[in-house]
Every structure is written in structure tokens, then in C-alpha cells.
């Protein structure tokens, strides 16, 4: 094949085996693909569809960035796809049905691959590929909705947490603020970085996961990263900038000791560098502390100027978050109400005896919190 735009797929060993009708390496490649990534029973066509959908080329770069596609580029892409359809799609001779195990891929990615695989002609094939680039991008960011970044590489999280806001009883104000801000973000409007702070077990991390599941169909993605990777945020945002998605960089349970310098890098990454921040990236952090840098009484020693300077340094990071949301622990009445609502959602009416059990549970494990209530309900249900 002589391809102009999709020429990289010719380097693939399995694609060459299809072209050369070399059945042994072909079957090896197809089996490996079908059992790890396959989502249809038409494994050869799906293999080619997957290679095209995840091909990093000039067309995919322009489409996922929302830029214009010229007539000449489209015409060359159409010539490529016409050749690919005739030589790779139309003559797929070997059938292989995968075992059907869950791939862990995002449902939207799976549906897109199925659509591309089912193309009846070259025009449909190119149309499906372009739509895939436009809505999902290509490569790893297209396959998952949740990711981890360790400071070096981005990895996808298969079968990410399915938490929803239904699990959080109360916290109506906090949920509304988060939903409104995130809706504005995915709509391409101005939105703020968010700090969720408060007592442990009050739903801070669950809220971020619930946002992902609510807004993933609209293009929201979450990247979880440890404190040690904060210094690499500028490089990460540059990589994510080329994606059609909106990304929340999620820093969970974040606090700094005064000697830890990563907080300065986070300040600069959120606001303070000369280069404009990527319009598709925000930072959401959770912490048990309102002021993220731990301060001691010793830090307040010195003359008035020194004290003020030190205080400003301590506060400057928290102030980079446009929105700070407090998640308080429930009181005894609110704790019982959370248990009651969670039980009702499972078809069980709260009784005096169950209420006493719930109180004993919170006294024995972890104190009054939404997390403790959820754990009690889980224990209660498995005993039924």
C-alpha cells in the first residue's frame, strides 16, 4: 500500500500479515488483540478499525484540536481509506470470536469502535474515524475516562469507580456548587479550580468521582496524581492540551509540610506562569485542612513584618483555588438520617433497633461521618 496520511499502520506486523495473507503471524496478532481489546466478533476488521482510530497522524491532530480540515487533506485521507477498505476490510478472511471478557474501556470508546468496524464502505469508514477523533481523540485518552499520572507516564484506569451523588446524603450546597462549576467547565465557559476540605469521610473524594460519572458523556476526564508528581503538571497539561476532552487534575488528601517545596510548583501551575494555562485543565484537590501548608506556633515567631510575610506565604496556595468548599461532619441527627436514607434506597425501613445498631457502629468504628454510615449499611445488608 502507498498511503499518505495513515501510512504508519503499514509498519504494523499484523497489518502486514493481512496484506501478505501470512496466516500464522496474522492469527497470533489477532488472538492477542481480540482477547485483550476485542469488543466485536469481527476481529480482523476490528483490529484495522482500532489501528485507524488510534493512529496519531496529521488528520487526527487537527480534528481532535477542533481545527479546520482542508479539501486536499481530506481528499488524501479518502484515497488512503479507499485503499485500506479494499485491501484490509473487504478481504478479511479469518474469523475469530473473543472470549468476551471485559476490556475496562470507556463505553463511548467501545461503541465508536463497533461503529467503525461495521462500516459498509470507505466513506462510512472515514466518517466514523473522523467522528472518533472529534469526540474521543485517539490513543490512551480515548479509551478511558480516568487516569493516573506518576510524574512520568499517563496510564488508564479500567473500570473506574462508579460513585454517584446519590451516595451523598445532604451536602446539597456543596453538590450544587461542584456541579455548576463543572458544567461550566465542560461547556467551555469560565470555571474555577476547587479545594474540597473538611473532616474525613464526609464525601470529598466521592464527590469528584461522582462528577466524573455525571459528566463523562460530555467529555470530562479525571487524572489522579500524587503530590510527588506536582512538579510535572506543566508537562502533563501540555500533553492534555491537544485532547478534545476536559481534564480535572485530582489531588486527593493533599497537605504540605513547610519544608516540602511542591506547593510552590502547584501555585505556579494553577496561576503564575507566563505561559497561559490550558483551557481544558482544572485542579480539584481534597484535604482535611483549609490551609494546605501545615503551620506551627514556631512559624509565627519574629517581628510583625516577618509574621505577615509568613502568613501570606501560607495562605497563597489556598487562595489559588477560586472555590473552597467545606465538608463538615454530620451531627448525631444527621448521621442517623444518612443511615435512614441509604437503607430506604435499598428497600429497608429504619427501625429503633437498626438505629441503635447504627449508633453502636459509629461509636465502635470511625465516628459520625457519611463514610461510617455507608459502611454500617453495607455491613447491615450483608447480614440480611
Secondary structure, DSSP 8 states (H G I E B T S, - for coil): ---SSSGGGGG-HHHHHHHHT-HHHHHHHHHHHHHHT--SSBHHHHHHHHHHHT--SHHHHHHHTT----HHHHHHHHHHHHHHIIIIITT----B----------HHHHHHHHHHHT--SHHHHHHHHHHHHHHH-STHHHH-SEEEE-SS-EEE-TT-----GGG--S-HHHHHHHHHHHHHHHTTS----EEEEESTTSSHHHHHHHHHHHHGGGTEEEEEE-GGGGGGHHHHHHHHTTSSSEEEEEE-S--B-TT-THHHHHHHHHTT-SS---TTEEEEEEES-SSSB---GGGG-S-HHHHHHHHHHHHHTGGGSSEEEEE----HHHHHHHHHHHHHTTT----HHHHHHHHHHHHHTT-SSHHHHHHHHHHHHHT-
